[in-house]
Amino acid sequence: MEEEVKIPIGKIVLEGTLVLPKGAEGIVLFAHGSGSSRFSPRNQYVAKELQKKDVATLLFDLLTKEEEAVDMRTGHLRFDVEFLAERLIGATKWLKEKAETKNLNVGYFGASTGAGAALVAAAKYPEEVYAVVSRGGRPDLAMDYLSKVKAPTLLVVGGKDKPVIEINKETMACLQCLKKLEIVPGASHLFEEPGTLEEVSRLAADWFMRYLKGKR
């Protein structure tokens, strides 16, 4: 089942795409990177690969159209990971109120700055978040929250993305949960090289399939 959805969070409504494969045990919410949206081709690709493994997905906009317009001029919201984390938590709570998704274990997939938001949300909402995957992420933006993350966390970084590799190595030292760092050889920050996004998808699918199943 695939449907366009409207997600009420406080006084605002966010738009998203919800896909529910038959027999899904878990659902992954995507937190896109700075200046992106639910139409991010990379996140859409990863989502489709997860769906093939019977993992449900929710791709949604973290900002309203009005907020996006402001952010395009100022760039201040895309780096406000606490603000974005509240949107992620709001969407998670919305899923927990829907009959068809309330029993699905939740995971977060964060890209770039969205990875920081995903880790803050996981730290603030530990009882509902079962796994986190970061792609080319900026987990350092969540530094104050890293020690509180309980969900198994996978950090995936491109082998050519030297500054972000160092950031993620520092993050590994701060995380107190089950954790792993995977460096994809030959990949740059956006994983545009042939085969690299496929490798991200494989790593993410394996992680979510392992940690979204059953009870803790």
C-alpha positions in Angstrom: 0.0 0.0 0.0 1.3 3.4 -0.9 -0.4 6.7 0.0 0.3 10.4 0.2 -0.3 11.5 3.8 -0.7 14.7 5.8 0.9 14.6 9.2 -0.5 17.0 11.8 2.1 18.1 14.3 0.9 20.9 16.6 -0.3 23.7 14.5 1.3 22.7 11.3 0.8 19.8 8.8 3.6 18.1 7.0 3.3 16.1 3.7 4.7 12.6 3.2 4.6 9.3 1.3 3.8 6.2 3.3 4.5 2.8 1.9 3.4 -0.4 3.7 4.5 -3.7 2.3 2.5 -6.7 3.2 3.8 -8.4 6.3 6.0 -5.5 7.4 7.3 -5.7 11.0 9.1 -2.4 11.0 8.9 1.1 9.5 11.7 3.5 8.7 11.3 7.3 8.8 13.6 9.3 6.6 15.2 12.6 7.8 16.6 14.2 4.7 19.6 16.5 4.6 19.9 20.3 4.4 18.0 21.9 1.6 16.4 18.6 0.5 12.9 17.2 0.8 10.9 13.9 0.7 11.7 13.8 -3.1 15.4 13.3 -2.5 16.3 10.8 -5.2 18.9 9.1 -2.9 16.5 8.6 0.0 13.8 7.5 -2.4 16.2 4.9 -3.8 17.1 3.6 -0.3 13.4 3.5 0.6 12.5 1.4 -2.4 15.3 -1.1 -1.5 13.9 -1.3 2.0 10.4 -1.9 0.7 11.7 -4.9 -1.3 12.7 -6.4 2.0 9.2 -5.8 3.4 10.2 -2.8 5.5 7.7 0.0 5.6 8.9 3.6 4.9 7.7 7.1 5.5 9.4 9.8 3.4 8.1 13.2 4.6 9.0 16.9 4.5 10.5 18.1 7.8 9.4 21.7 7.0 6.2 23.3 5.7 6.4 25.1 2.4 6.4 28.4 4.2 9.3 27.3 6.4 11.2 26.0 3.3 10.9 29.4 1.7 12.4 31.1 4.7 15.1 28.4 5.0 16.1 28.9 1.4 16.9 32.5 2.2 18.4 32.1 5.7 19.5 28.4 6.0 18.9 28.5 9.7 16.3 25.7 10.1 18.2 23.0 8.2 20.9 23.0 10.9 18.5 23.3 13.9 18.6 19.6 14.7 16.6 19.9 17.9 13.8 21.6 15.9 13.9 19.0 13.2 14.0 16.2 15.8 10.7 17.4 17.2 9.2 17.0 13.7 10.6 13.5 13.5 9.2 12.6 17.0 5.8 14.2 16.0 5.7 12.0 12.8 6.6 8.9 14.9 3.7 9.6 17.4 1.4 10.1 14.4 2.3 6.6 13.1 1.8 5.2 16.6 -1.8 6.5 16.5 -2.6 4.9 13.1 -4.2 1.5 13.2 -2.1 0.1 10.3 1.2 1.3 11.7 0.9 1.4 15.5 2.4 -2.0 16.0 5.4 -1.5 13.7 8.9 -1.1 15.3 10.4 2.3 14.3 13.8 3.0 12.8 15.3 6.3 11.5 17.4 6.9 8.4 19.1 10.2 8.5 21.2 11.8 5.7 23.7 14.7 6.2 22.2 17.1 8.7 19.1 14.9 9.0 21.3 12.3 10.7 21.9 14.7 13.6 18.1 15.2 13.9 17.6 11.4 13.8 20.0 10.9 16.7 18.5 13.7 18.8 15.0 12.2 18.2 16.3 8.7 19.1 17.8 10.1 22.3 14.6 11.9 23.3 12.2 9.0 22.3 14.2 5.9 23.3 11.2 3.7 24.0 10.0 3.8 20.4 13.2 3.9 18.3 14.7 0.5 17.6 17.5 1.4 15.1 19.2 4.4 13.4 21.2 4.5 10.2 23.2 7.6 9.2 24.3 8.2 5.5 27.1 10.7 5.1 25.8 12.2 8.3 26.6 15.1 10.6 26.1 13.3 13.9 28.3 15.9 15.6 25.3 18.2 15.4 23.7 15.9 18.0 26.8 15.8 20.2 25.0 16.7 23.4 22.6 13.8 22.9 24.9 11.0 21.7 25.4 9.4 25.1 21.7 9.1 25.5 21.0 7.2 22.3 19.9 3.6 23.1 19.0 2.3 19.6 21.6 0.3 17.6 23.3 2.9 15.3 25.0 2.4 12.0 27.1 5.2 10.6 27.8 4.9 6.8 30.4 7.3 5.3 32.0 7.5 1.8 35.7 6.7 1.6 36.5 10.0 -0.1 34.6 12.0 2.4 37.6 12.6 4.7 36.2 15.4 6.9 33.0 13.5 7.6 34.9 10.3 8.3 36.7 12.1 11.1 33.4 13.5 12.4 31.9 10.0 12.5 35.0 8.5 14.2 34.6 11.1 16.9 30.9 10.2 17.1 31.7 6.5 17.6 33.6 7.4 20.7 30.7 9.3 22.2 27.9 6.8 21.4 27.2 4.4 24.3 24.8 2.1 22.3 25.5 -0.8 20.0 27.2 0.9 17.1 29.1 0.4 13.9 31.0 2.5 11.4 31.0 1.4 7.7 33.2 3.3 5.2 32.2 2.7 1.5 35.3 2.6 -0.6 35.4 5.1 -3.5 32.3 7.0 -2.4 32.1 10.8 -2.0 29.7 12.7 0.3 26.6 12.2 -1.9 27.4 8.6 -2.9 27.1 9.4 -6.6 29.7 6.9 -7.8 28.5 3.7 -9.5 27.4 1.0 -7.0 28.0 3.1 -3.9 24.3 4.0 -3.1 23.5 0.3 -3.7 26.0 -0.5 -1.0 24.4 2.0 1.4 21.0 0.5 0.7 22.4 -3.0 1.4 24.0 -2.0 4.6 20.9 -0.1 5.8 18.6 -3.0 4.9 20.7 -5.5 6.8 20.8 -3.2 9.9 17.1 -2.5 9.9 16.1 -6.1 9.2 18.3 -7.2 12.2 17.1 -4.6 14.7 13.5 -3.8 13.8 12.2 -7.3 14.3 10.4 -8.6 17.4 10.6 -7.1 20.9 13.6 -5.7 22.7 
